[in-house]
Amino acid sequence: MNIVKANLTDSHHQASLMEMVEAFSADFFGANRPLTTPVREELIDGLRAHPTTLVFLAFESASPIGMAICFRTFSTFAARPSINIHDFFVSEKARSRGISRELLEAVEAEARASGCCKLTLEVLAQNERARSIYHAAGFSHAAADKSPGGTLFYTRSL
C-alpha cells in the first residue's frame, strides 16, 4: 500500500481520483447516488483550478483504494493555516486494514509541515464507523463553548 499526494495533471492520478469519488458518491454515507455527468466532466478541472486543493490517494499496486480531498483554510483565532478534510473515503474492499489511519497520518504530516494549527472535517452523525476512526486519530466533536451540543455544521445550497 502506498499513499501519495496527488498530481492532478497526471492522467493516472486523475482517473484514480475519479474512481474513488464515484465510489464515495455511490456509497450510503456519501451521496448514495452516482455523480451527475456535469460533475464528472468538471470535477478534475475544478479541483485543479481551486487554489487550496490538496488531494491524497492510497494505492494498492496501481489500483486506487482510498482518497482524502482537502482544502487549505485559515484560522483567524490562531492566525495560522489549517486543513479541512472535505471528502474522505476508503473502498469497501480495503476497509479494516489501516488505510484510513495512514491517509489521516499523511494529511497530518502535510499540515504539520506547512505550519497548520489544526485539521477539520465533517462526518454524518450516524456514520459510527467513520466517527470511531476519526476519534481514534485524535479528532473530537468541536465545541465552541461548554453548552450541550457543540458546534454544528450548517450548509445552504445556492
TANOR-V32161 format. One line per field, one symbol per residue. phi: phi as a letter, one per 30 degrees, with the letter a starting at -180 (. if undefined). A space follows every 50 residues. Layout:
phi = ???
This chain:
phi = .bcbddcdcddddddddddddedddddeccciadddeddedcdddddddd dcdbbcbcbchccdbaabcbbdbbcddchbdbbcddbbabdedcdibide eddddddddddddcidcacbacbdedddddeddddddjdbddbdbdddji dcccbbdc
